Amino acid sequence: MAHLKDKVSSAIIAVGDIERARKFYSETLGLELEEDGMGGVLVYKTGSTRLLVYPSDFAGTNKANAVVFDCGGDIEGIVESLRGKGVTFEHYPDMGLDFENGIHSSGDFKMVWFKDPDGNILHLNSA
């Protein structure tokens, strides 16, 4: 019997302008474009998973995290690289976490949020 738990999954993000998204995800985030598919779907390789970026009239309407990247000890360097490419980071003061240089922290655990050009929330953590 087949089980869903044994199947590969992918994150998927809706965008309003696929060419603007291509520039952001390819150049700003530096993700590797694996496939430029039918209907404007872009497939990026991210570690051992895939990130699908597709055009939709509902782009940016999700007010929660769209995708999370586990960055481990590289999180600070990744944040600095993204800052150098013009990415601005969200600050959520109501979370009650320490905040410095775009990074929320609780002890050794670090978390970062930023938005793509459509307002989709992307999350980095040091897990």
One Martini backbone bead per residue (centre of mass of N, CA, C, O) as a GRO file, in nm:
protein
  127
    1MET     BB    1   0.097   0.036   0.022
    2ALA     BB    2   0.055   0.363  -0.019
    3HIS     BB    3   0.227   0.658   0.119
    4LEU     BB    4   0.254   0.989   0.171
    5LYS     BB    5   0.516   0.985   0.359
    6ASP     BB    6   0.690   0.869   0.091
    7LYS     BB    7   0.661   1.142  -0.046
    8VAL     BB    8   0.738   1.400  -0.231
    9SER     BB    9   0.775   1.748  -0.167
   10SER     BB   10   0.652   2.091  -0.227
   11ALA     BB   11   0.683   2.412  -0.260
   12ILE     BB   12   0.438   2.689  -0.312
   13ILE     BB   13   0.424   2.999  -0.517
   14ALA     BB   14   0.250   3.287  -0.567
   15VAL     BB   15   0.247   3.508  -0.858
   16GLY     BB   16   0.201   3.801  -1.063
   17ASP     BB   17   0.513   3.809  -1.182
   18ILE     BB   18   0.727   3.596  -1.332
   19GLU     BB   19   0.973   3.778  -1.405
   20ARG     BB   20   1.011   3.906  -1.129
   21ALA     BB   21   1.043   3.634  -0.983
   22ARG     BB   22   1.286   3.529  -1.135
   23LYS     BB   23   1.478   3.748  -1.038
   24PHE     BB   24   1.447   3.704  -0.734
   25TYR     BB   25   1.503   3.388  -0.713
   26SER     BB   26   1.769   3.391  -0.886
   27GLU     BB   27   1.928   3.657  -0.797
   28THR     BB   28   1.867   3.732  -0.502
   29LEU     BB   29   1.858   3.425  -0.386
   30GLY     BB   30   2.016   3.209  -0.578
   31LEU     BB   31   1.851   3.008  -0.725
   32GLU     BB   32   1.807   2.703  -0.896
   33LEU     BB   33   1.702   2.656  -1.210
   34GLU     BB   34   1.544   2.358  -1.326
   35GLU     BB   35   1.255   2.470  -1.441
   36ASP     BB   36   1.065   2.580  -1.737
   37GLY     BB   37   0.742   2.562  -1.750
   38MET     BB   38   0.432   2.541  -1.793
   39GLY     BB   39   0.264   2.839  -1.746
   40GLY     BB   40   0.528   2.967  -1.587
   41VAL     BB   41   0.667   2.750  -1.432
   42LEU     BB   42   0.894   2.742  -1.161
   43VAL     BB   43   1.185   2.538  -1.078
   44TYR     BB   44   1.352   2.500  -0.771
   45LYS     BB   45   1.643   2.423  -0.614
   46THR     BB   46   1.637   2.320  -0.252
   47GLY     BB   47   1.829   2.110  -0.187
   48SER     BB   48   1.602   1.831  -0.150
   49THR     BB   49   1.402   2.029  -0.287
   50ARG     BB   50   1.120   2.217  -0.407
   51LEU     BB   51   1.034   2.531  -0.581
   52LEU     BB   52   0.728   2.661  -0.676
   53VAL     BB   53   0.656   2.904  -0.934
   54TYR     BB   54   0.341   3.078  -0.990
   55PRO     BB   55   0.083   3.206  -1.155
   56SER     BB   56  -0.151   3.442  -0.981
   57ASP     BB   57  -0.429   3.625  -0.863
   58PHE     BB   58  -0.342   3.533  -0.541
   59ALA     BB   59  -0.100   3.681  -0.484
   60GLY     BB   60  -0.006   3.762  -0.152
   61THR     BB   61  -0.260   3.652   0.045
   62ASN     BB   62  -0.071   3.528   0.235
   63LYS     BB   63  -0.009   3.571   0.604
   64ALA     BB   64   0.197   3.343   0.591
   65ASN     BB   65   0.412   3.119   0.555
   66ALA     BB   66   0.541   2.978   0.253
   67VAL     BB   67   0.851   2.938   0.343
   68VAL     BB   68   1.129   2.735   0.467
   69PHE     BB   69   1.472   2.780   0.569
   70ASP     BB   70   1.739   2.580   0.665
   71CYS     BB   71   2.055   2.740   0.775
   72GLY     BB   72   2.184   2.738   1.029
   73GLY     BB   73   2.503   2.883   1.064
   74ASP     BB   74   2.438   3.066   0.786
   75ILE     BB   75   2.230   3.295   0.845
   76GLU     BB   76   2.402   3.557   0.867
   77GLY     BB   77   2.528   3.543   0.581
   78ILE     BB   78   2.261   3.539   0.427
   79VAL     BB   79   2.152   3.807   0.529
   80GLU     BB   80   2.383   3.983   0.422
   81SER     BB   81   2.348   3.909   0.126
   82LEU     BB   82   2.052   4.004   0.099
   83ARG     BB   83   2.098   4.296   0.188
   84GLY     BB   84   2.296   4.355  -0.056
   85LYS     BB   85   2.022   4.299  -0.252
   86GLY     BB   86   1.771   4.464  -0.092
   87VAL     BB   87   1.669   4.318   0.146
   88THR     BB   88   1.402   4.325   0.371
   89PHE     BB   89   1.318   4.297   0.713
   90GLU     BB   90   1.120   4.174   0.944
   91HIS     BB   91   0.939   4.307   1.235
   92TYR     BB   92   0.824   4.129   1.543
   93PRO     BB   93   0.764   4.261   1.849
   94ASP     BB   94   0.524   4.070   1.964
   95MET     BB   95   0.714   3.809   2.014
   96GLY     BB   96   0.953   3.873   2.229
   97LEU     BB   97   1.220   3.906   2.071
   98ASP     BB   98   1.512   3.936   1.972
   99PHE     BB   99   1.660   4.221   1.774
  100GLU     BB  100   1.910   4.199   1.504
  101ASN     BB  101   1.985   4.260   1.186
  102GLY     BB  102   1.697   4.097   1.111
  103ILE     BB  103   1.718   3.911   1.377
  104HIS     BB  104   1.562   3.674   1.547
  105SER     BB  105   1.584   3.569   1.902
  106SER     BB  106   1.631   3.253   2.104
  107GLY     BB  107   1.906   3.232   2.190
  108ASP     BB  108   2.032   3.021   1.934
  109PHE     BB  109   1.772   3.087   1.791
  110LYS     BB  110   1.702   3.179   1.449
  111MET     BB  111   1.499   3.442   1.280
  112VAL     BB  112   1.359   3.512   0.946
  113TRP     BB  113   1.186   3.774   0.762
  114PHE     BB  114   1.051   3.801   0.422
  115LYS     BB  115   0.965   3.948   0.106
  116ASP     BB  116   0.843   3.928  -0.182
  117PRO     BB  117   0.714   4.117  -0.441
  118ASP     BB  118   0.410   3.990  -0.350
  119GLY     BB  119   0.425   3.923  -0.016
  120ASN     BB  120   0.559   3.675   0.043
  121ILE     BB  121   0.654   3.473   0.313
  122LEU     BB  122   0.985   3.433   0.419
  123HIS     BB  123   1.181   3.179   0.595
  124LEU     BB  124   1.440   3.175   0.838
  125ASN     BB  125   1.653   2.930   1.003
  126SER     BB  126   1.876   2.758   1.253
  127ALA     BB  127   1.798   2.439   1.237
   0.00000   0.00000   0.00000
